[in-house]
Structure formats: C-alpha cells, structure tokens
Amino acid sequence: KAGIPRHVPALVVQRLCGSGLQAIISAAQSIMLGEGDYMLAGGAESMSQAPHVIYGARWGFELGGGKLEDALWSALVDSYNGLPMALTAENLATRYGISREQQDEFAYLSQQRTKAAQEAGRLAEEIVPVTVRDKRGKETLIERDEHPRPDTTIEALARLKPRFKAEGSVTAGNASGINDAGAAVVVAAGEAARVGGQQPLARLLAWGIVGVDPDVMGIGPAPAIRQALQRAGLQLSDIDLFEINEAFAAQYIAVERELGLDRKLVNVNGGAIALGHPLAASGTRISLSLLYEMRRRHARYGVAALCIGGGQGIAAVYENLQR
C-alpha cells in the first residue's frame, strides 16, 4: 500500500516503548554497514485492538478451566518482577521524593503546552491526516490528536484517585494515555539525503541504549542520554531541546532531577500525558516533534529519549541541518 517494491525486505523491531527509536537506529546501522542508502523506519501501535487471549486452549481444558487474559495489560506488566509499569513510577516517586501535587502540576503543564501547540498549528505540521471509515461507511478525517484534555484543571486532576496503589500518587490524569498511532521517517546516507533537492531535517549523531533496574525502569532515559552524549562528544549544556517520553509524570520528573534538566527546554509542545503513548510509535513521534521544533527555533542539537518497560533506556542525539 505504501508503494514499496516487493523485492525490498523488511523486519519488525521489538523494544517495547523504545521500538520507534530503535527502528531509526537500526536503519542508521544498516546504512553504516553499506546495506543501502535509504531506509524507511518507524513504528505503529493499535492499543485499542489489543486482544483478549486464552492460553492453552489448543490442548483443551479441565472442567472450569480457561481464563481470558488481557494482552494489553500483560504488555504493561513486567514479566520478571510482576510489577505493573505504574508501580515502577510509584517507586520512582518514593525514591526521588516526588509528591502527588508535583505530578499533577507537571501533567497540567503537559496538557497546556499541547493545547497551545494545537491552537498555534504546530502539531498539524507533523501530522498526516487519515480518513477512517466506520462500519456504516461513514468517513471521518482524523487530523488532530484525540487524546489531549485541554480543559482539564489542577483541581480536576487533584480529585482523581490513585489507580494502582491505595496510598499512591499515580493517577489516570498524571500518567500517559492508551491510544493508537503510527509514525515514520526516511533515514538516508550522507549526500544521498540531498538527491533531488531534498533537504534533510537533521543528522543522527549518536545514540545510547542501557539497562536499568526493572523496579525503576522509568529512570532509563537518564543513563541513556549520558551514554549518547558521551558518544557524540557533547555535554548536557550543549543541547538546545529535549523530548523525553512522559510515560508517567513521576517518571519524567525523576529523569529531570537526575540530569538537572531545565523544564523549559523539554517537551515544549506537550508530551505523552496529553498526547498519549502508543508504545511502538512513540520513539519516532518524539523524534519528529523534536526535529520540527529544532527547525522552528534554529536550534543546533536535540535529544530524544524514552524509558523501556523491563528496565532499559534509549536516547538519540540529533543535529539540525536546516538552521
């Protein structure tokens, strides 16, 4: 459907929340190995269509046996320590002393930044409108994100009850949303990117991928960013803009404190708390959001990073080529 010739091979990358960024990195690695000059990379996730499954049905059940399992919930629970991702965020809130009020304040900021970006048309620049047909044949043009809640208030967020722990602080309002999305980029080799007068958005300078304690998986972007910057020969102070996925407000704030980031330079058009976190698409989406904003601001260097369920972090350093 995309018009790619049949002789061109493809593969699926699985790095959970980091898959979209891993796809970009894998494309760059293939180019560096001389396997081609142009690679199409990205990610797609339809969380609304995650099935309920019955394991073991092929071999039959005893009387009363057989249990439906929510595949979406299973994907959001660490298979080794048994912790839902939200409880890993609760662990970070405890470790870094992050209050419920601080989480709600950040969630509100994410919503307000997204509202401002939508009203100014900044997000429209990076969205490809898609026509969807329902079962009755009615067509709807989807051209803006559906998940943001621009009218939410601090008071409304404060009224929400903790969702995963009785005395916890993670709520539906200060966590990322569940939604569907897709994102894609073309990765090209050097001068090949300029064939036909094309103007590449940025150069991928370096990347970092690390492992962390699964109990606090959300801290992953911090060491991944440090590794990527070291490989790029840059310091945190050299970076003009950051996009760090907001799986949970507590998770983002922990990364912010660990690195000493200036919040004014991070997720300036809102993040996953407002926009949603369609797992495999997020890494590509935040990269695109970062590159468009770097172009608008004539910024030189930017970093995109995500935490990864199971205990990993991934980050990439980009240099703006359209300053």
C-alpha positions in Angstrom: 0.0 0.0 0.0 2.9 2.3 0.6 4.3 1.7 -2.9 7.5 -0.1 -1.7 8.8 -2.6 -4.3 8.2 -6.2 -3.4 11.9 -7.1 -3.6 12.7 -4.7 -0.7 13.0 -6.7 2.6 11.6 -5.6 5.9 11.8 -6.6 9.6 9.9 -5.9 12.8 11.8 -4.4 15.7 10.7 -5.2 19.3 12.0 -2.9 22.0 8.7 -2.1 23.6 8.4 1.6 24.3 11.7 2.2 22.5 10.8 0.4 19.3 10.2 3.5 17.2 13.5 5.0 18.1 15.3 1.6 17.8 13.9 1.4 14.2 15.6 4.7 13.4 18.9 3.5 15.0 18.7 0.1 13.2 18.1 1.9 9.9 21.2 4.0 10.5 23.2 0.9 11.4 22.2 -0.8 8.2 23.3 2.2 6.2 26.6 2.3 8.0 27.1 -1.3 7.1 26.6 -0.5 3.4 23.3 -2.3 3.1 21.6 0.6 1.4 21.3 4.4 1.1 17.7 4.8 2.0 15.7 3.2 4.9 12.1 3.6 5.9 11.8 3.4 9.7 9.1 3.9 12.2 6.5 2.3 14.5 2.8 1.7 14.8 0.6 0.7 17.7 -3.1 0.0 18.0 -3.7 -0.4 21.7 -7.4 -0.3 21.2 -7.3 -3.5 19.3 -5.1 -5.5 21.7 -6.9 -8.8 22.1 -8.0 -10.9 25.0 -6.5 -14.4 24.7 -6.9 -17.8 26.2 -3.6 -19.6 26.7 -3.5 -23.4 26.4 -6.8 -23.7 24.6 -5.2 -25.7 21.8 -4.8 -28.7 24.1 -8.1 -28.4 25.9 -9.0 -27.5 29.5 -10.3 -29.3 32.5 -13.8 -28.6 33.7 -14.0 -24.9 34.7 -10.6 -24.2 33.1 -9.7 -21.5 30.6 -9.3 -17.8 31.5 -9.3 -14.8 29.3 -6.1 -12.7 29.6 -5.9 -9.0 28.5 -3.0 -8.8 26.2 -2.7 -5.0 26.7 -2.5 -5.4 30.5 0.1 -8.2 30.1 2.2 -5.9 28.0 2.2 -3.3 30.8 3.3 -5.7 33.5 6.9 -6.7 33.9 7.1 -10.4 33.4 10.1 -10.8 35.7 9.2 -8.8 38.8 5.5 -8.8 38.3 5.2 -5.0 38.6 2.7 -3.0 36.5 4.5 -0.1 34.9 2.6 2.4 37.1 4.1 0.8 40.2 7.6 1.3 38.9 6.6 5.0 38.6 5.4 4.9 42.3 8.9 3.5 43.2 10.5 6.5 41.5 8.1 8.9 43.3 9.2 7.4 46.6 13.0 7.3 45.7 13.1 10.9 44.4 10.6 12.4 46.9 8.1 13.4 44.2 4.7 14.5 45.6 1.3 14.0 44.1 0.9 17.7 43.7 4.2 17.9 41.7 3.0 15.1 39.4 -0.4 16.8 38.8 1.3 20.1 38.2 3.5 18.5 35.5 0.5 16.7 34.0 -1.3 20.1 33.8 1.7 21.7 32.1 1.8 18.9 29.5 -1.9 19.5 28.7 -1.5 23.2 28.5 1.6 23.0 26.3 -0.3 20.6 23.9 -3.3 23.0 23.9 -1.1 25.9 22.9 0.7 23.8 20.2 -2.6 22.7 18.7 -4.1 26.1 18.7 -0.9 27.5 17.0 -0.9 24.8 14.4 2.5 23.5 15.4 1.3 19.9 15.8 -0.6 19.9 12.5 2.8 20.3 10.7 3.9 16.8 11.8 0.5 15.0 11.3 -0.6 13.2 8.2 -4.4 13.4 8.0 -6.0 9.9 7.8 -9.6 9.1 6.6 -11.3 6.4 8.7 -14.5 4.6 7.6 -16.8 3.2 10.2 -18.9 0.0 9.8 -21.8 2.1 8.3 -19.5 3.5 5.7 -19.3 7.0 7.2 -15.9 8.6 6.7 -14.2 10.8 9.3 -11.0 12.7 8.7 -8.6 12.4 11.6 -6.2 15.3 11.5 -5.5 16.2 15.1 -4.8 14.1 18.2 -7.9 13.0 20.1 -6.3 12.3 23.5 -5.5 15.7 24.9 -7.8 17.2 27.5 -7.2 21.0 27.0 -9.9 22.0 29.5 -8.6 20.0 32.4 -7.6 21.8 35.6 -5.3 21.3 38.6 -8.4 20.9 40.7 -9.8 18.2 38.4 -6.5 16.3 38.4 -6.3 16.5 42.2 -9.8 14.8 42.5 -8.6 11.7 40.7 -7.9 8.7 43.0 -4.6 6.7 42.8 -5.2 3.9 40.4 -2.5 1.3 41.2 -1.7 1.7 44.9 -4.0 2.6 47.8 -1.8 5.4 49.2 0.0 6.0 45.9 0.2 9.1 43.7 -0.1 7.8 40.1 -3.5 8.5 38.6 -5.1 8.4 35.2 -4.5 12.1 35.0 -0.7 12.1 35.6 0.0 9.1 33.5 0.3 8.7 29.7 -2.8 7.6 27.8 -3.6 4.5 25.8 -4.2 5.2 22.1 -3.4 4.3 18.5 -0.9 5.9 16.3 1.8 5.4 13.6 4.9 7.4 12.7 7.6 7.0 10.1 10.8 8.7 8.8 13.2 8.2 5.9 16.8 7.7 7.0 19.4 8.3 4.3 23.1 8.1 3.8 25.1 11.4 3.7 24.7 13.1 0.3 22.1 10.6 -0.8 19.7 12.5 1.5 20.0 15.6 -0.8 19.3 13.8 -4.1 16.6 15.6 -6.0 16.9 18.7 -3.9 15.7 17.2 -0.7 16.6 18.9 2.5 17.1 16.5 5.4 15.8 17.7 8.8 18.7 16.5 10.8 21.7 14.3 11.2 21.7 11.4 13.7 24.9 12.0 15.6 24.9 9.2 18.2 22.7 7.0 20.4 22.7 5.2 23.7 20.9 2.2 24.9 21.3 1.0 28.5 19.9 -1.4 31.1 18.5 -0.3 34.5 16.8 -1.9 37.5 13.3 -3.0 36.2 11.8 -1.8 39.5 12.6 1.7 38.5 12.6 1.3 34.7 11.4 4.9 34.1 14.8 6.3 35.0 16.2 4.7 31.9 16.4 7.9 29.8 18.9 9.4 32.2 21.8 7.0 31.7 20.9 6.5 28.1 21.2 10.3 27.5 24.6 10.3 29.3 25.8 7.5 27.1 24.6 9.1 23.8 26.1 12.5 24.7 29.5 10.8 25.5 29.5 9.1 22.2 28.6 12.4 20.4 31.3 14.3 22.3 28.8 16.7 23.7 27.7 17.9 27.2 24.2 18.4 28.5 24.8 22.1 28.3 25.3 21.8 24.5 21.7 20.5 24.0 19.1 23.1 23.0 16.0 20.9 23.2 14.9 17.6 24.7 12.0 15.3 24.0 11.7 12.7 26.8 8.7 10.4 26.8 6.2 11.1 29.6 5.2 7.6 30.5 4.3 9.0 33.9 4.7 12.4 35.5 6.7 10.8 38.3 9.0 9.1 35.8 9.7 12.2 33.8 10.3 14.3 37.0 12.8 11.6 38.2 14.8 11.9 35.0 14.6 15.7 35.1 16.1 15.7 38.6 18.7 13.0 37.9 20.1 15.1 35.0 19.3 18.5 36.3 17.3 19.5 33.2 15.7 22.8 32.6 12.0 22.1 32.1 11.6 25.0 29.7 13.7 23.1 27.2 11.9 19.7 27.5 8.7 18.6 25.7 7.9 22.2 24.8 4.7 21.3 22.9 3.5 18.8 25.4 4.1 15.1 25.8 2.6 11.7 26.3 0.5 12.6 29.3 -1.5 14.8 26.9 -0.9 13.2 23.6 -0.9 9.5 24.6 1.8 6.9 24.5 1.2 4.5 21.6 4.1 2.3 22.5 5.9 1.4 19.3 5.1 4.7 17.6 6.4 6.9 20.4 10.1 6.9 19.7 9.6 8.0 16.1 6.9 10.5 17.1 9.0 12.3 19.7 11.9 12.4 17.2 9.8 14.1 14.7 8.3 16.5 17.2 11.9 17.3 18.3 13.2 17.9 14.8 10.3 20.2 13.8 10.8 22.3 16.9 14.5 22.4 16.4 13.9 23.8 12.9 11.4 26.4 14.1 13.9 27.6 16.8 17.0 27.3 14.7 18.4 25.1 17.5 21.6 23.1 16.8 21.4 20.0 19.0 18.5 18.0 20.3 18.0 14.8 22.3 15.1 12.3 22.1 14.8 9.6 24.8 12.4 7.0 26.3 12.2 4.6 29.2 11.5 1.0 28.3 9.4 -1.5 30.3 11.5 -4.3 31.7 14.4 -2.0 32.6 16.0 -0.2 29.7 16.5 3.3 28.3 17.2 4.6 24.8 18.3 8.0 23.6 19.4 9.7 20.3 21.3 12.9 19.6 20.3 14.9 16.6 21.9 17.9 14.8 19.7 20.3 12.9 20.7 20.6 9.3 18.1 23.4 8.5 19.5 26.2 10.7 
